């Protein structure tokens, strides 16, 4: 594929990914992935797009979540994921892999966005949880603006999902709703396309947020959360499960290991993918090349 063909393909994916956030009969549901195999399996299950999980990538590479993973490792993982699929891919870039408040490096943010675009991704999550308390609104808006500028200069309509940790951080126990609505206008004005508010699954709150936020609302779901249909009825247009995919996979590893190392039983291996099935995920991709 030539450079111009690759750029057209990325632009087409960007447009398709943006369209998946439009109002319609169903929300965009994202099962977050962390490597090429998880990406292929989620694609095979019928996904319309793929989203990475920064926590899952961090764990898989031996780092805790929360701006501890070196950006180069994160981008290498993103590159393998994007190369393994024809679906639109959006990348969780934490605070941009550019340091936390007090030590934020604009050059590193530019390096991250350049790598995201070079990988062929068409969206990013960028969060405001890089400080204590959360990153100042004006500063976070400046960072979002920088991401928008870099994407525009590259000619890609990158979908910027601005994550605010007003609820997830627990730092606004009495005023998370108001703090969310205080931050959102600045993020949207700076160039964000969607707003991600993890940590809240209350349908009434989500309905009020979706009613007051003039952009697609993203909710984080998992065990105990309302159903996809209920979240959609509350106005949520994008649903993701974050690191829960990886946590479920790693729980399986733990159960298998406990059984094998315990009583030597192999029953927890029942239902495993065959060797041929796993190889087939990638032999088809190699044939395309």
C-alpha positions as CSV (number, residue, x, y, z in Angstrom):
1,X,0.0,0.0,0.0
2,X,1.4,3.4,-1.0
3,X,1.6,6.3,1.5
4,X,-1.3,8.1,-0.2
5,X,-3.4,4.9,-0.1
6,X,-2.6,4.4,3.5
7,X,-3.6,8.1,4.3
8,X,-6.9,7.6,2.5
9,X,-7.6,4.4,4.4
10,X,-6.9,6.2,7.7
11,X,-9.1,9.1,6.7
12,X,-11.9,6.7,5.8
13,X,-11.5,4.9,9.1
14,X,-11.6,8.3,10.9
15,X,-14.8,9.2,9.2
16,X,-16.4,5.8,9.9
17,X,-15.3,6.0,13.6
18,X,-16.8,9.5,14.0
19,X,-20.1,8.2,12.4
20,X,-20.3,5.4,15.0
21,X,-20.9,8.1,17.7
22,X,-23.9,9.6,15.9
23,X,-27.3,9.3,17.5
24,X,-29.1,6.2,16.4
25,X,-30.8,3.0,17.5
26,X,-27.7,1.7,19.4
27,X,-24.6,3.1,21.0
28,X,-21.0,2.3,20.1
29,X,-19.8,-0.5,22.4
30,X,-16.1,-1.0,22.8
31,X,-14.5,-4.1,24.3
32,X,-11.0,-2.7,25.2
33,X,-7.9,-4.6,24.0
34,X,-4.2,-4.7,24.9
35,X,-2.4,-6.7,22.3
36,X,-2.8,-8.1,18.8
37,X,-4.5,-11.3,19.9
38,X,-7.1,-9.6,22.0
39,X,-7.7,-7.2,19.1
40,X,-8.3,-10.0,16.6
41,X,-10.6,-11.9,19.0
42,X,-12.7,-8.8,19.7
43,X,-12.8,-8.1,15.9
44,X,-13.9,-11.7,15.3
45,X,-16.7,-11.3,17.8
46,X,-18.3,-8.6,15.7
47,X,-16.9,-5.3,17.0
48,X,-17.3,-2.2,14.8
49,X,-14.2,-0.5,16.3
50,X,-11.4,-1.2,18.8
51,X,-10.2,0.7,21.8
52,X,-7.1,0.1,23.7
53,X,-6.9,0.0,27.5
54,X,-4.0,1.8,29.0
55,X,-4.3,-0.2,32.2
56,X,-4.3,-3.5,30.4
57,X,-1.3,-2.6,28.3
58,X,0.5,-1.5,31.4
59,X,-0.2,-4.7,33.2
60,X,0.8,-6.8,30.2
61,X,4.2,-5.0,30.1
62,X,4.9,-5.1,33.9
63,X,3.8,-1.6,34.9
64,X,1.0,-0.3,37.2
65,X,-1.7,1.8,35.7
66,X,-1.7,5.6,36.0
67,X,1.0,7.3,33.9
68,X,3.8,4.7,34.8
69,X,4.1,3.1,31.4
70,X,6.8,4.5,29.2
71,X,5.2,6.1,26.1
72,X,7.4,4.2,23.7
73,X,6.2,0.9,25.0
74,X,2.5,2.1,24.8
75,X,3.0,3.2,21.2
76,X,4.7,0.0,20.2
77,X,1.7,-2.0,21.6
78,X,-0.7,0.4,19.7
79,X,1.2,-0.2,16.5
80,X,0.8,-4.0,16.8
81,X,-2.9,-3.7,17.6
82,X,-3.6,-1.3,14.7
83,X,-1.6,-3.5,12.3
84,X,-3.6,-6.6,13.3
85,X,-7.0,-5.2,12.3
86,X,-8.9,-3.3,9.6
87,X,-11.2,-1.8,12.1
88,X,-10.9,1.8,13.3
89,X,-8.7,1.9,16.5
90,X,-8.8,4.5,19.2
91,X,-5.9,4.7,21.7
92,X,-6.1,5.4,25.4
93,X,-3.1,7.7,26.0
94,X,-3.7,8.5,29.7
95,X,-2.4,12.1,30.1
96,X,-0.5,11.9,26.8
97,X,2.6,9.9,28.1
98,X,4.0,13.4,28.6
99,X,4.5,13.5,32.4
100,X,2.2,14.6,35.1
101,X,1.4,18.1,36.3
102,X,4.5,20.0,37.3
103,X,6.6,18.0,34.9
104,X,4.5,18.0,31.7
105,X,6.5,18.0,28.5
106,X,4.7,19.3,25.4
107,X,7.4,17.8,23.2
108,X,6.5,14.3,24.6
109,X,2.8,14.9,23.9
110,X,3.6,15.8,20.3
111,X,5.7,12.7,20.1
112,X,2.8,10.6,21.4
113,X,0.3,12.1,19.0
114,X,2.7,11.7,16.1
115,X,3.1,8.0,17.0
116,X,-0.7,7.5,17.4
117,X,-1.2,8.9,13.9
118,X,1.7,6.9,12.4
119,X,0.2,3.7,13.8
120,X,-3.0,4.4,11.9
121,X,-5.2,5.1,14.9
122,X,-8.1,7.5,14.5
123,X,-9.0,8.4,18.0
124,X,-7.6,9.1,21.4
125,X,-8.7,9.2,25.0
126,X,-6.9,11.9,27.0
127,X,-7.6,12.4,30.7
128,X,-7.3,15.2,33.3
129,X,-6.1,13.0,36.1
130,X,-2.5,14.0,36.0
131,X,-2.5,16.2,39.0
132,X,-3.7,16.6,42.6
133,X,-6.4,17.7,42.4
134,X,-7.3,17.2,38.8
135,X,-5.4,19.1,36.1
136,X,-6.4,22.7,35.9
137,X,-9.2,23.2,33.4
138,X,-7.4,25.8,31.3
139,X,-4.2,23.7,31.2
140,X,-6.2,20.5,30.2
141,X,-8.0,22.5,27.5
142,X,-4.6,23.7,26.3
143,X,-3.4,20.1,26.0
144,X,-6.5,19.0,24.1
145,X,-6.0,22.0,21.8
146,X,-2.5,20.8,21.1
147,X,-3.7,17.4,20.2
148,X,-6.3,18.9,17.9
149,X,-3.7,21.1,16.2
150,X,-1.3,18.2,15.7
151,X,-4.0,16.0,14.1
152,X,-5.3,18.8,11.9
153,X,-1.7,19.5,10.7
154,X,-1.5,15.8,9.8
155,X,-4.8,15.9,8.0
156,X,-6.6,13.4,10.1
157,X,-9.9,14.1,11.9
158,X,-8.8,12.4,15.0
159,X,-11.7,11.8,17.4
160,X,-10.6,13.3,20.7
161,X,-12.5,11.7,23.7
162,X,-11.8,14.0,26.6
163,X,-11.9,12.0,29.8
164,X,-12.6,13.8,33.1
165,X,-12.1,11.9,36.4
166,X,-14.5,14.1,38.4
167,X,-16.4,11.0,39.5
168,X,-13.7,8.3,39.3
169,X,-11.2,10.2,41.4
170,X,-13.5,10.6,44.3
171,X,-12.1,14.2,44.8
172,X,-15.5,15.9,44.4
173,X,-17.8,13.8,46.7
174,X,-20.4,16.5,46.9
175,X,-19.9,18.4,43.6
176,X,-18.8,15.9,40.9
177,X,-21.8,16.7,38.7
178,X,-21.2,20.5,38.8
179,X,-17.4,20.0,38.4
180,X,-18.0,17.9,35.3
181,X,-20.2,20.5,33.7
182,X,-17.6,23.2,34.7
183,X,-14.9,21.4,32.8
184,X,-16.8,20.2,29.7
185,X,-17.3,23.5,27.9
186,X,-13.6,24.3,28.0
187,X,-12.7,20.8,26.7
188,X,-15.1,21.0,23.8
189,X,-14.1,24.5,22.9
190,X,-10.5,23.3,22.8
191,X,-11.3,20.6,20.2
192,X,-12.7,17.6,22.0
193,X,-15.3,15.6,20.1
194,X,-16.7,13.4,23.0
195,X,-16.7,13.4,26.7
196,X,-15.8,10.4,28.8
197,X,-17.0,10.4,32.5
198,X,-15.9,7.1,34.1
199,X,-17.0,6.2,37.6
200,X,-20.7,7.0,37.2
201,X,-23.3,4.4,36.1
202,X,-26.4,6.1,37.8
203,X,-28.9,6.4,34.9
204,X,-30.4,9.6,36.2
205,X,-27.0,11.3,36.4
206,X,-26.0,10.0,33.0
207,X,-29.3,11.2,31.5
208,X,-28.7,14.7,33.0
209,X,-25.1,14.7,31.8
210,X,-26.1,13.6,28.3
211,X,-28.9,16.3,28.2
212,X,-26.5,19.1,29.1
213,X,-23.4,18.0,27.2
214,X,-23.6,18.9,23.5
215,X,-21.3,16.0,22.5
216,X,-21.3,12.2,22.6
217,X,-21.2,10.9,26.2
218,X,-19.0,7.9,27.0
219,X,-19.7,5.8,30.1
220,X,-17.5,3.0,31.6
221,X,-19.4,-0.2,32.2
222,X,-18.8,-3.5,33.9
223,X,-20.3,-6.0,36.4
224,X,-23.2,-4.3,38.1
225,X,-23.6,-1.5,35.5
226,X,-26.9,-1.0,33.7
227,X,-27.4,-2.8,30.4
228,X,-26.3,-1.4,27.0
229,X,-29.9,-0.7,26.3
230,X,-30.5,1.2,29.5
231,X,-27.3,3.2,29.1
232,X,-28.4,4.1,25.6
233,X,-31.8,5.2,26.8
234,X,-30.1,7.5,29.3
235,X,-28.3,9.2,26.4
236,X,-25.0,7.4,26.4
237,X,-23.6,7.1,22.9
238,X,-20.4,5.3,23.6
239,X,-19.8,2.5,26.1
240,X,-16.5,1.0,27.0
241,X,-15.3,-1.6,29.6
242,X,-11.7,-0.4,30.0
243,X,-9.4,-2.8,31.8
244,X,-12.2,-5.2,32.6
245,X,-11.5,-7.3,29.5
246,X,-7.9,-7.9,30.7
247,X,-9.0,-8.5,34.3
248,X,-11.4,-11.2,33.1
249,X,-8.6,-12.8,31.0
250,X,-6.1,-12.7,33.8
251,X,-8.7,-14.2,36.2
252,X,-8.8,-17.1,33.9
253,X,-5.1,-17.5,34.0
254,X,-5.2,-17.4,37.8
255,X,-7.9,-20.1,37.9
256,X,-6.1,-22.4,35.5
257,X,-2.8,-22.0,37.4
258,X,-4.5,-22.6,40.8
259,X,-6.1,-25.8,39.6
260,X,-3.0,-27.1,37.7
261,X,-0.6,-26.3,40.5
262,X,-3.1,-27.5,43.1
263,X,-4.7,-30.8,42.4
264,X,-3.3,-31.2,38.9
265,X,-6.7,-31.1,37.3
266,X,-7.0,-29.8,33.7
267,X,-10.7,-29.0,33.7
268,X,-10.2,-25.3,33.7
269,X,-8.5,-25.6,30.2
270,X,-11.9,-26.8,28.8
271,X,-13.2,-24.4,26.1
272,X,-9.8,-23.0,25.3
273,X,-9.1,-21.9,21.7
274,X,-7.2,-24.4,19.7
275,X,-3.6,-23.8,18.5
276,X,-4.9,-23.7,14.9
277,X,-7.6,-21.2,15.7
278,X,-5.0,-18.8,17.3
279,X,-2.6,-19.2,14.5
280,X,-5.4,-18.5,12.0
281,X,-6.0,-15.1,13.5
282,X,-2.7,-14.0,12.1
283,X,-2.0,-16.1,9.1
284,X,-4.9,-14.4,7.3
285,X,-3.3,-11.0,8.1
286,X,0.1,-12.2,6.7
287,X,-1.6,-13.4,3.5
288,X,-3.0,-9.9,3.0
289,X,0.5,-8.5,3.1
